[in-house]
Amino acid sequence: MANGTRTYSILLSPDSDGGFTVTVPALPGCITQGDTAEGCLANAKEAIAVYIEDMRSSGEPVPEETSPPRLLSVTVEV
């Protein structure tokens, strides 16, 4: 596959000690961190690029995000 641009959704989850953990739902195991939302964006771009480069060098197909993940909330009694 030729190089180009791709768009992936990222999920920022607040860390208890500050900052955020960033995951990329379409790319299992692609995780990074950041102190701010802006830092998370920069770190996510780098992590995604490295992830894709690694997959390509291993001859694995690079997953594409066909539709963005949905964020839903549920309420449960505990």
C-alpha positions as CSV (number, residue, x, y, z in Angstrom):
1,M,0.0,0.0,0.0
2,A,1.2,3.5,-0.9
3,N,2.1,6.0,1.8
4,G,-0.5,8.7,2.4
5,T,-2.6,10.1,5.1
6,R,-5.1,8.3,7.4
7,T,-7.3,9.5,10.1
8,Y,-7.7,7.6,13.4
9,S,-9.8,8.4,16.4
10,I,-8.0,8.6,19.7
11,L,-9.3,8.2,23.2
12,L,-7.9,10.4,26.1
13,S,-8.5,8.8,29.5
14,P,-7.6,11.0,32.5
15,D,-4.9,9.6,34.7
16,S,-5.4,9.7,38.5
17,D,-2.0,11.5,38.9
18,G,-2.7,14.0,36.1
19,G,-2.3,13.9,32.4
20,F,-3.9,11.4,30.1
21,T,-3.4,7.9,28.6
22,V,-4.1,7.8,24.9
23,T,-5.4,4.8,23.1
24,V,-6.2,4.3,19.4
25,P,-9.2,1.9,19.2
26,A,-8.5,0.9,15.6
27,L,-4.9,0.0,16.4
28,P,-4.8,-2.4,19.3
29,G,-1.8,-1.9,21.5
30,C,-1.1,1.7,20.2
31,I,-0.9,3.6,23.5
32,T,0.8,6.8,24.6
33,Q,0.5,9.5,27.2
34,G,0.4,13.2,27.5
35,D,0.1,16.0,30.1
36,T,-2.3,18.1,28.0
37,A,-4.7,17.5,25.2
38,E,-2.3,19.2,22.8
39,G,0.6,17.0,24.0
40,C,-1.6,13.9,23.6
41,L,-2.3,14.9,19.9
42,A,1.4,15.2,19.2
43,N,2.3,12.0,21.0
44,A,-0.6,10.1,19.3
45,K,0.6,11.2,15.8
46,E,4.1,9.9,16.6
47,A,2.8,6.7,18.1
48,I,0.5,6.0,15.2
49,A,3.3,6.6,12.6
50,V,5.6,4.3,14.5
51,Y,2.9,1.6,14.8
52,I,2.1,1.8,11.1
53,E,5.8,1.7,10.1
54,D,6.3,-1.4,12.3
55,M,3.3,-3.2,10.8
56,R,4.5,-2.4,7.3
57,S,8.0,-3.5,8.0
58,S,6.6,-6.8,9.4
59,G,4.5,-7.3,6.3
60,E,1.2,-7.0,8.2
61,P,-1.8,-5.2,6.9
62,V,-2.4,-1.8,8.5
63,P,-5.9,-1.5,10.0
64,E,-8.1,1.3,8.8
65,E,-10.7,3.0,10.8
66,T,-13.9,2.5,8.8
67,S,-16.1,4.3,11.2
68,P,-15.3,6.2,14.4
69,P,-16.0,4.5,17.7
70,R,-19.0,5.5,19.7
71,L,-18.8,6.6,23.3
72,L,-21.8,5.5,25.3
73,S,-22.5,5.6,29.0
74,V,-24.5,3.1,31.1
75,T,-25.8,3.4,34.6
76,V,-25.7,0.3,36.8
77,E,-26.9,-0.3,40.4
78,V,-24.1,-1.3,42.7
